[in-house]
Amino acid sequence: MTSKIEHPVADEPPWSETLTDYDQCHLVTYLRLLDADQDGADWREATRLVLGRDPDQAPDLGRRCWETHLARARWMTQTGYRHLLALRRL
């Protein structure tokens, strides 16, 4: 069973050294990916449940989608959150 995703998930998140609109729309997605990774969830399960992709239909694309979104989620925990906090101060 997949969950409803409010904002469509791109094949890869746009990469930038600053916070993007895509990042802001997918903060919950990033948190769910980080939780799944921390819990040791299989990438296929996370791809299906969090990203709404069927990893069996296109395994390479599904894995790349998971890898790049997880990398962006990690970037958010190391750098991106500062940009988010700066926006909140405005």
N, C-alpha and C positions, 0 to 999 in steps of 0.2 A: 504494500500500500504506500503510495506517495502522498506527501502532504501538499496542500495548495500553496503555491508560491505567488506572492503578491506582485513581485517585479520579475520579469523574465530574466533568466540566467543566460549570459552570453557564453559562447564557446570558451572564451578567456576573458578575464576582467581587463579593462584598459589599465595599462601600467603608467604610473606617473609618480613623481617624487612628492606630489601633493595629493591631498584628499580629492577624490573625484565625486561627481554626482552619483556615479555607479556605486562607489563605496558607501555613500550615505544611504542609498536605497538597500544595500545588501549587508548592513551591519549585523542583522540577526542571522543571515546566512553564514557570515564569517564566524560568528560565535558558535553556531551549530556545528560547523566544520571543525573548529578547534576542540569543541567538546567531544565530537566523534573520534577525532585523532587521539585525544587524551585517553579516551576509553578503549583505544585499540580497535576501533571498528574497521572492518574491511573496506577498502576504497570503493568497492562495488556497492556496498550497502549505503555508504555515505553519498555516493553519486546518485543513487536511486532516491533515497529519502530526503536528502538535503538539497540537492541540485535539480531534482526532478527529471533526471536523465536515465535512460535505460542502458546500462553498461553492456548488456548482452547484444544490443543491436549494433553498436559501434564502439567496441572496447577501447580502441586507441583514442578516439575522440572523447569518450567518457573519462578515461584516465587522465588525459591532458586537461580536461575541464576541471576535474577534481584537484590535480596537482597545482594548476595555476591559481585557482581560487583559494586553496589552502596556503599557498605562498603569499598571496595578497592578504589573507587573514593574519598570517604571522607578521607581515609588514605592519599591519594595523596595530599589533600589540607592541611593536618595537619603536615605530616612528609615527604612524598615521594617527594614533590617538592624540598626539600633541596638536595636530591640525584640527581635530575634532574639538578639543578643549578650547583652542583659540577661537573657534567659531562661537562657542557657547558664551564666551566672555563679551562678545560684541553687543 
